[in-house]
């Protein structure tokens, strides 16, 4: 009876050791997977930050361009308007 119980306990002990090895391997796989995910999140966050900086710079450049163009158009339009008024006045004066 003792020998039989010893064999049973040895079998259970062997199963426990195998299970322990499996758990240790699974924990190592999980640790590696977690590290891979952390690296992936870091890389994507970095790329998103760069994209955000580029988008903000593009927005600033667009705003500056539009402000400059608006100024240039207004100046040109005002100059043309004054020229037309001047021509009209000259035409009007020469008719009198």
C-alpha positions as CSV (number, residue, x, y, z in Angstrom):
1,X,0.0,0.0,0.0
2,X,2.8,2.5,0.8
3,X,4.6,1.6,-2.5
4,X,1.4,2.2,-4.4
5,X,0.8,5.5,-2.7
6,X,4.4,6.5,-3.3
7,X,4.0,5.7,-7.0
8,X,0.8,7.8,-7.1
9,X,2.5,10.7,-5.4
10,X,5.5,10.5,-7.7
11,X,3.1,10.6,-10.7
12,X,1.3,13.6,-9.3
13,X,4.7,15.2,-8.6
14,X,5.8,14.6,-12.2
15,X,2.5,16.2,-13.4
16,X,3.0,19.2,-11.2
17,X,6.6,19.7,-12.4
18,X,5.4,19.5,-16.0
19,X,2.6,21.9,-15.3
20,X,5.1,24.2,-13.6
21,X,7.4,24.2,-16.6
22,X,4.4,25.0,-18.9
23,X,3.4,27.9,-16.6
24,X,7.0,29.2,-16.6
25,X,7.1,29.0,-20.4
26,X,3.7,30.7,-20.7
27,X,4.8,33.5,-18.4
28,X,7.9,34.0,-20.5
29,X,5.8,34.2,-23.6
30,X,3.5,36.7,-22.0
31,X,6.4,38.8,-20.8
32,X,7.8,38.8,-24.4
33,X,4.5,39.6,-25.8
34,X,3.9,42.5,-23.4
35,X,7.4,43.9,-24.2
36,X,6.6,43.7,-28.0
37,X,3.3,45.5,-27.4
38,X,5.0,48.2,-25.4
39,X,7.5,48.7,-28.2
40,X,4.7,48.8,-30.8
41,X,2.8,51.4,-28.7
42,X,5.9,53.5,-28.3
43,X,6.7,53.4,-32.0
44,X,3.1,54.3,-33.1
45,X,2.9,57.1,-30.5
46,X,6.2,58.5,-31.8
47,X,4.9,58.4,-35.4
48,X,1.7,60.0,-34.4
49,X,3.5,62.8,-32.6
50,X,5.6,63.4,-35.7
51,X,2.5,63.4,-37.9
52,X,0.8,65.9,-35.5
53,X,3.8,68.2,-35.6
54,X,3.9,68.1,-39.4
55,X,0.1,68.8,-39.5
56,X,0.4,71.7,-37.2
57,X,3.3,73.1,-39.2
58,X,1.3,72.7,-42.4
59,X,-1.6,74.6,-40.8
60,X,0.7,77.4,-39.7
61,X,2.1,77.7,-43.2
62,X,-1.4,77.6,-44.8
63,X,-2.5,80.4,-42.5
64,X,0.5,82.5,-43.2
65,X,0.1,81.9,-47.0
66,X,-3.5,82.9,-46.9
67,X,-2.8,86.0,-44.9
68,X,-0.1,87.0,-47.3
69,X,-2.2,86.3,-50.4
70,X,-5.1,88.2,-48.9
71,X,-2.8,91.2,-48.4
72,X,-1.4,90.9,-51.9
73,X,-4.9,90.6,-53.5
74,X,-6.2,93.6,-51.5
75,X,-3.2,95.7,-52.4
76,X,-3.5,94.8,-56.1
77,X,-7.2,95.3,-56.1
78,X,-6.9,98.7,-54.4
79,X,-4.2,99.7,-56.9
80,X,-6.3,98.7,-59.8
81,X,-9.4,100.4,-58.4
82,X,-7.5,103.6,-57.9
83,X,-6.1,103.4,-61.4
84,X,-9.6,102.9,-62.8
85,X,-10.9,105.9,-60.8
86,X,-8.0,108.0,-62.0
87,X,-8.7,107.0,-65.6
88,X,-12.3,107.8,-65.2
89,X,-11.5,111.2,-63.7
90,X,-9.0,112.0,-66.5
91,X,-11.6,111.0,-69.1
92,X,-14.3,113.0,-67.4
93,X,-12.0,116.1,-67.1
94,X,-10.9,115.9,-70.7
95,X,-14.5,115.9,-71.9
96,X,-15.3,119.1,-70.2
